[in-house]
């Protein structure tokens, strides 16, 4: 445990945010070094975001299992880049999301990859927090494949087989400027926008509690107007939409189709800036079954299935027909001032991953299994 916490503190101290390319490289190099010598290290870069794929020599064309970890974090005050231990909790930016899991995965890879009867890869990326297109997405575009993928995002030792898709969209309205003392002479774009927002929220209301449904967060409302005494002639709202794989309004639709759909609801112009598909892995597939059995065998946890409302890099694999799951340690507070990883979950997390690597060959060769990458 001391060895893990010391290494994690060193990694937390690296301010690996999207706006610091040198720190992204530093974090990547630290973890590559942790994997040890004698490995093939394939480096990638896209739009200034470095990533790497590690595997035993000669295994590039037969990667049955990939362990995927991201090393970037969201911005935070200086004090959050200094690890602080409080009993079984280690606090710090990225402790839970997901530098602790990255180090445990790297340790497992170092221990078992060279001796497995199949190819295993360690995928390290530095752009998950800003979308993942230049890390996992780029590597897949370059031909990387696997039979099954484990992503080390936080899950408290549960197996995430579904994650929501993400859509970032804007509603825009135009009006007519006028003197604020004579509003009947103008047309207020902000009022038109608030009416459009209300129409969207009637269609997609904010749930009173956790629910596996499409949600819309109004992230920002703005107008170029800067005067109290002027009727605004333009306004814009930012929408963050999260949707499950079963929602026909979004799943499987193009940006233009979704923009038209939102425009009809709002009665105003809608623009889709980014669109990420949802993720789903077959809960009865060989990888999921083997991982859940490994969790039950190696830990005191039941290997429960879980859905996540946040998007993750598994969607890039899902698009290509490759099952990917999220499986990570416990903790809480990711992206917040009290972020911590539960240190008591790191050993069970390690042991479950090791046990899974032993079970995979039998799972892959069973009826319905995948003996080769997708």
N, C-alpha and C positions, 0 to 999 in steps of 0.2 A: 504493500500500500504506500509506503514512503517513497518507493521508487516511482510509482505512478504519479503521486501528488507532486513530487519535485519536477518531473518532466512536464506535467500539465501546467504547473506554475510558470515554467519557462515558455511554454507555448502561448499561454494566456497573455504574457507580457508583450507578445508580438501584436502590434496594432494592425491586424490584417483586414482592414476595411477596403471597400472598393476603390476609394480615392488614393490609396497608398500602394502602388504597384511594387515598390521595393519590399514592403512588408509582406505582401502576398507571396513574393518569391522566397522571402526568408522563412515564412511558415512552411511553405512547400518543401524547401530544402531540409529543414529540421526534421520533418516527418519522413522524407525519403531516407535520410541518414539513419533514422531510427529503424527502418526496415532491414538494415544490415547489408553486407556485401554479397557479391555473387549473383545478383539479380539483373534481369534486363529492365532498364528504365527507359521508357519511351516518353519523351516530353512533347507537349503540345502547347500552342498559344493561339488565341483568337481574340482580336480586339484588345490586346494588352493584358488578357487574363491568362496566366500560366496554369497548366494542369499536367498530370502525369499518370501513366499506367505502368505498374510494376508487375512482373511475373517471372517465374523461373525461365532460364534460357530454353528456347525451343518450344515454348508453350503458347505462342502468340495465336496460333490458328485453332487452338482447342481449349479456350477458356470456358470451362464449364460453370465456374462460380466466380463472381466478382464481388468484392467488398468495396462499397462506395462511401467516401467521406469527404465533406467539404470543410475547408480550413478558413474560409472568410467569415467575418462577423459584421454585425451592424455597429455603427458608431456609438461611442459611449464616453463619458467623462474620464479623465486620466486615472482616477482612483479605481475604476473598474477593470483596468488592465494590470492590477496588482492582485494576485490570488490571495484569498483570505480563508483560512480554515476555521470552521466553527463546529466542533464535534465531528459528526459524520457528513457534514456538508462542506464542500469547497466552492466558495463564491468567486465570481469573476466573469468578465465578458467572454462568452464562448465556452464557459465551463460545461454548460448543458447543451448548447447549440453550436457546434457539436465536437469541440476539441477533445473532450474526454473519450468519447466514442471513437474518434479518429485514432487516438493513441492505442486504445485497446485493440481495435481492428488491426492496426499495424503490428502490434505484438503477436496477435494470433497468426497473421500472415507470415511473420518472420519464423514462428515456431513450426508451422505445418506445411507451408506451400511447397517446399522443396521435396517433401516426402510423400505427397499425395499421388495417387495413381491417375490423376487427371489434372488439367491445367487450372490454376487459380490466379486471379488477378486482384491487385489493389489499385483502385481508381481514386486519385486525389485531385480535387478540383478547388477552385478559389473564387467561384462566382455564383454559388447557389443562392446567396441572399439577394442577388440582383437578377435572378431569373434562370441561371443555369445554362443558357444557350451557348456560352463560350467555354464551358467546361464539359459536363456530361453530354450536352447536346452536340457540341463540336466533335468530341471523340467518337460518338456514334456516327456522325456524318462522315468521319474519316475511316469508318469500317470496323470499329470495335464492336464485338458481339459477345454474348455469354448465354449459357443455358438458364441461369438463375442469378438474381442480383439481390444482395442485402445492403440496404442503405442505413447508415448508423444514426439517423435522426432519433431524437428522444421519443421513447414509447413506454418507458417503465417496464421493460422486458415483455411487452405484448407485441403482437405481430400485426402490423398495419397493412391490410390488403386493399384498402380503398382510400384515395385522397381526392379532394375536390379540384376541379379545374379553376382557372383564374382568368378573369376578363377585366382589363382596365379600359374604361370608356369615358367619354365626355359628352355632356349635354350642352349645347350652345344655343343662346337666344339672342335675337336682335330686336331693338325697339326704335324709338325716335327721341332724341334729346330735346329737352325743353327746360325752361326755368322752373325750379322746384316750387315757386309760388303759384305756378299755373300748370299743375300736372296734367290737366285735361287737354293741354296742347301737345303733350308728348305721349310716348308709349314706354312704360317702364320694363326694361328687359329683365330686371331682377325679379319682379313680380311674375313675369311669364316663366322664369326659371323655377321659382318656388312651386308654381302650379305643376310644372313638368315633373319636378322631383316627387311631389306628392302622388302623382299618377303612377310613377315607378314603384313607390313604396306601398301603394295599395295593391299592386300586382305581386310584389315581393316584400311582404311585411317583415319587420325585424322580429324574430322569434322571442317569446318570453323566456325561453330556456333552451338548452342545447337541443337541436333538431337537425336531422339529416335532410336538409332542404337548401334551396338556393337563397343566398343572402346578398343584400346590397348595402354597402357602407358608403355614405356620402362623405368623401374624404376632404373635399374642399369646394367652396363657393367663392367666386371672385368676379370682379367687374373692373374694367379699366377706369371707371369713373373715380375721380379723386376729389370731388367737390360736394359739400353738403347741399348746395343750392342748385343742383342739376339732376334732372331725370336721367338715369343711366340708359345708354343706348345699346349696350352689349353686356352679356353675362355668361358665365361658364361654370359648370359643376363637374367634379371628378367623381367617378363611380368605381369602387372596387367590388367586383362581383365574384362570388365563389359558388360553384355549382357542382352537384354530384353527377356521376356518369349517366344517371337515368333521366336527367332533365332534357327533354327534347327541344326546349327553347335555346339551349346553348350547345349541348354535346353533339359533336359531329357537324357543327355548322361553321361556315366561314366568317371572317370578320365582317364582310359586307352584309351577309345575311343577318348577323346579330345586330349590326348597326341599324338595319332596316327594321328589325323587330323592336329594338329599344325606341326608335323614332316613332313607330306607330303607337306604342304605349304612352310615350311622353307628349306626343303631338308637337315635337320640336326636333331639331337636327341632332343626331347622335353620331359620334365618331368612335370607333374601336381602335385604341392605340396598341394594345398587346393582348394576345390570346394564348393561353396555355391549356392544353387538354387535361381532363381528369386522368386519374391513374387507377387501375384495378388489376389485381392479381387473382388468379383462380384459387379460392380457398381450399379446393380439393386437389390442386395440382401437386406434383411430387415435391417441389421445393418447399411449399408452405407446410405440407404434411410432415416432411422431414425436419423442418425447423421447429415446428411445434413439439414434435416428439423429442427433439434434442433439448428443448427448454425443460420439458417435464422430466427428462432423465437426469439432466445436469444441475437442476436447481429445484427449489421448492415452489416454483411458480407454475400455473396451469397452462401457460402458453395461449392465453386468450387472444381472440381476434379483435381488431380495433379499426375504426374509421377515423381519419384525420380531416379536419376542416381546412387546414392550410395546404397549399400546393408544395410539391417537392420534386426532386429530379427523377423520381420514378416514372413520371409522365413521358419522359423521352424514351424509356424502354417500352412502356405500354404501347406507344405509337408504332413500334416495330414488332409487336407481338411477343415480347420477352417479359416474362413475369419478374417483377421486382417488388420487394416488400421493404417496409421500414421496420427496423428492429434496433432498439437502442436502450441505454440505461435509464435510470430514474433521476428525477430532479424537478426543478420548477423555475419559473421566472424568466424564461428566455426572452431576450430583447428588453429586459427591464433592469432596474437598479439592484434587485436582490437575486439575480440569476445564480443558481447553484446546481451542482451535480451531487447526487446521493452516492457517496463513496461506497456504501455497503452493496450497491448494485453492480459495481465494476467487476468483481470476481465472478459472480454468477453470469454476468454478460459474457465475459471471456470464456468461461467453461461451456456455456451453451453454444457459442460460435465454434469452438473446437469440436464439440460433439457433433454439431451439424456437418462439419467438413468430413467427418468419418461416415456419416449416414448417407451423404449425397450419392456416392456411386450406386448404391442399391436402389435409391429413390429414382435416379435417372434411368436406370435400366429396367425398372418395373413397367408393366403395361401402362401405356399412357404417359410414361416419363419421356424426358428429352435427353438423349445420349449425346446430342451435339448442340452447339450454340444456335440460337434462333436467328 
